[in-house]
Amino acid sequence: MQYTLEVIPLPVSDIDRSRDFYRDKVGFHVDIDQEVLSGMRLVQLTPPGSGCSVLLAQDAFWDAALQGPKPQPGSYRGLQLCVSDIKAARAELLDRGLEVSEPVEYAPTDGATFMYFTDPDGNGWAIQEYRQRAEKPLHKLLTELAER
């Protein structure tokens, strides 16, 4: 049995504001924006080239989907995107009006340079430069590994 991670619910306080932020400033594609049950609106967005989406969710979703404590808007940290060229990604994000940190190189090896931003609620994101992805996108690498 193979399992794929395809959707990460993200707690937000204002779905419209968050949708606009992820669409307009970060460049995610809006896949779904609809009320699925009375009082439960879901907005799902996908980063370009990604097989995993984020689902913007408010109280009605968490009440229906979870048992236990409800995550608070702004409580997520460590969400991570990968790009093959961090300088080009930063320039694109700055052009979109996103406040994103300068790249930080923790080591000279591929995969060790990061930059950071937060969404309007304070959910924290990292963007990792993984130059290898330019020649070997993740879906190709996973196909190769599965064929072994």
N, C-alpha and C positions, 0 to 999 in steps of 0.2 A: 504494500500500500504506500503510495506517495502522498505527501501532504504539501500543500502550497500555502504560503502566507499571502493572502490577497487583499485583506481589508483590516485596517487598524482604526477602531473607533477612537475619536479624539474629543474630549470634553471641551465644549465652548459655551460662552454665555450668550452670544448673539450670532445666530446662524447666518444671517445676511451679511453682517460685517466680516465674519470669518470666510464665507464663500468668496466675497469680493477680494479679500486679502490674498487667499491662496490662488485664486484665478488671475487677478490683475497684477499682483506684486511678485508672486512666486512662479506663476506661469503654469499652474496645474490645469488640467482639462476637467470641466464639470461633466461627470457621467450621469448622475442622477440628481434631481432637485424636485422632490415631490412629497406630498403628505401621503404616507403609506397606511396610516390608521388615523382615525379622528384624533387630532391633537399631536400627532407624531410625524413631524417633517424630517426627512433625511436628505442630506446633501453628501454625495460621494464624489471625490475628486482624485485624479490620478496624475502623478508627475509624468512629463514626457519621457517615454521609453521605459517606464516602470511596469512591473507586473503586480504591484501592490498599491492600493489606494488608501486614502484616509476617508473616514466617514465622520462628518461633523454631527455631533449628537448633543442634545439637551436632555433635561430631566426625564421626559416621557420615554425616551429610548433606554436610558439607564435603568429606570424603574421596571421596564418590561424585560430587559435583557440580562440583568444581573441579580444575583443574590449576594448580599453583603454590602460593604461600603461603596458608595457612589463616588467616582473620581470627580474632583472639582476642576472647573475650567482653570487652565494655567498650571495644572499640577504635573503635566508630563514633561519629562526631560529626556534627552538622549535619542530622540527621533533622528534618523540619519539618512541623508541622501548621498549618492556617489556620483561624481562627474569625472570625465577624463582630463579636463583642463580647468583648474580652479580659477585662474585669472580671467579666462573668457566667461566662465559662469558668473563670477563676481561682477564683471562689467555689465553683463546682461541684467543681472538682478538690480544693480544700481540704476541702470536705465529705466527699469520698471518702478523705481522709487522705493525699493526695499532697503532698509537699514541692515547691512550685513557687515560683520567684522572684517578686518584685514585677514588674509590667510596667515596661519601660524604653522610653521614647519617644525614638527617635533623631532624628526630625524630625516636624513636625506633619502631614505628608502621610499619606494612607491607605496602609497597608502598612508603616509605619515604627515600629510598636510591637511589642515582643517580650517574652516571658517564657520561662523555661528550667527544665528538670528533667532528672534522670538516672534510668535504670532501676537495678535492684539490682546489675547488673554494671558500671555506669558509662557505658553508651551514652548519649550526650547528645542531647537533643531541644530544639527551639525551637518556640514557639507564636507565630505571627504574627497580629496583628489585621489583617484585611482587611475593613473595614466594608462595602465594595461587595458582598461575598458575601451580605449579607442580602437585597438586591434582585436580585442577579444571581449565582446559584450557578454554580460552575465548569462544570457539565454544560450549562447553558443558554448560557453564553458560548461554549463550544466548539462547540455546535450552530450558533450564529449565525455563528461564524467559518467553519465548514465549508460553510455555505450561500452564502457570498460567492464 
